[in-house]
Amino acid sequence: MDRQELDAREQAVLALERRGFASSGAKERAIREELGLAPVRYYQLLNALLDDERALAHDPVTVNRLRRVREARRGER
C-alpha cells in the first residue's frame, strides 16, 4: 500500500486532534458522532498516524505535538 495522501478518515482524525475540547467527554462524543468510531479505535488509528510520514507531511504541527506528548507519557511509565 504505497499511497501518497491520507484518506478522508485519517485526515478527519488529525483535524479532530487539532481542535480543543473542554473535557474528555466532549472529545469522546465528537469521536463517536463525527467519525462514527469507538474512542478505543480512534486512539489506535491516531497512534498509527503518529508513526506515518504521510501524516507528518499533512499536518506537521499536530503530529509533532502529539509525538512529544506520547514520548513524555512513555517516559513517565
One Martini backbone bead per residue (centre of mass of N, CA, C, O) as a GRO file, in nm:
protein
   77
    1MET     BB    1   0.083   0.045   0.031
    2ASP     BB    2   0.140   0.345  -0.178
    3ARG     BB    3   0.049   0.618  -0.047
    4GLN     BB    4   0.048   0.978  -0.043
    5GLU     BB    5  -0.230   1.007   0.094
    6LEU     BB    6  -0.466   1.071   0.300
    7ASP     BB    7  -0.749   0.981   0.408
    8ALA     BB    8  -1.039   1.102   0.526
    9ARG     BB    9  -1.018   0.975   0.809
   10GLU     BB   10  -0.730   1.061   0.875
   11GLN     BB   11  -0.787   1.364   0.847
   12ALA     BB   12  -1.012   1.373   1.066
   13VAL     BB   13  -0.839   1.293   1.304
   14LEU     BB   14  -0.647   1.536   1.289
   15ALA     BB   15  -0.865   1.756   1.304
   16LEU     BB   16  -0.968   1.678   1.585
   17GLU     BB   17  -0.688   1.721   1.731
   18ARG     BB   18  -0.676   2.036   1.680
   19ARG     BB   19  -0.890   2.057   1.871
   20GLY     BB   20  -1.054   2.189   2.142
   21PHE     BB   21  -1.144   2.053   2.464
   22ALA     BB   22  -1.306   2.075   2.767
   23SER     BB   23  -1.340   1.755   2.749
   24SER     BB   24  -1.334   1.416   2.718
   25GLY     BB   25  -1.637   1.389   2.660
   26ALA     BB   26  -1.649   1.577   2.414
   27LYS     BB   27  -1.448   1.416   2.246
   28GLU     BB   28  -1.594   1.142   2.244
   29ARG     BB   29  -1.848   1.249   2.109
   30ALA     BB   30  -1.709   1.341   1.846
   31ILE     BB   31  -1.600   1.068   1.764
   32ARG     BB   32  -1.876   0.929   1.737
   33GLU     BB   33  -2.040   1.143   1.560
   34GLU     BB   34  -1.821   1.224   1.329
   35LEU     BB   35  -1.668   0.922   1.287
   36GLY     BB   36  -1.793   0.648   1.402
   37LEU     BB   37  -1.616   0.587   1.664
   38ALA     BB   38  -1.447   0.435   1.886
   39PRO     BB   39  -1.217   0.550   2.098
   40VAL     BB   40  -1.020   0.313   2.075
   41ARG     BB   41  -0.995   0.321   1.764
   42TYR     BB   42  -0.903   0.610   1.739
   43TYR     BB   43  -0.632   0.573   1.902
   44GLN     BB   44  -0.516   0.366   1.711
   45LEU     BB   45  -0.509   0.545   1.460
   46LEU     BB   46  -0.347   0.778   1.579
   47ASN     BB   47  -0.093   0.620   1.653
   48ALA     BB   48  -0.030   0.535   1.362
   49LEU     BB   49  -0.007   0.826   1.246
   50LEU     BB   50   0.248   0.913   1.414
   51ASP     BB   51   0.420   0.692   1.220
   52ASP     BB   52   0.334   0.863   0.964
   53GLU     BB   53   0.468   1.051   0.712
   54ARG     BB   54   0.204   1.158   0.587
   55ALA     BB   55   0.104   1.302   0.842
   56LEU     BB   56   0.343   1.491   0.872
   57ALA     BB   57   0.298   1.632   0.595
   58HIS     BB   58   0.000   1.727   0.652
   59ASP     BB   59   0.055   1.779   0.999
   60PRO     BB   60   0.321   1.875   1.170
   61VAL     BB   61   0.221   2.013   1.429
   62THR     BB   62   0.036   1.792   1.541
   63VAL     BB   63   0.225   1.546   1.525
   64ASN     BB   64   0.458   1.661   1.698
   65ARG     BB   65   0.293   1.714   1.952
   66LEU     BB   66   0.195   1.416   1.991
   67ARG     BB   67   0.475   1.291   2.008
   68ARG     BB   68   0.562   1.440   2.264
   69VAL     BB   69   0.338   1.335   2.446
   70ARG     BB   70   0.399   1.035   2.412
   71GLU     BB   71   0.692   1.043   2.518
   72ALA     BB   72   0.626   1.155   2.798
   73ARG     BB   73   0.448   0.915   2.884
   74ARG     BB   74   0.664   0.696   2.851
   75GLY     BB   75   0.859   0.828   3.065
   76GLU     BB   76   0.657   0.781   3.316
   77ARG     BB   77   0.665   0.451   3.319
   0.00000   0.00000   0.00000
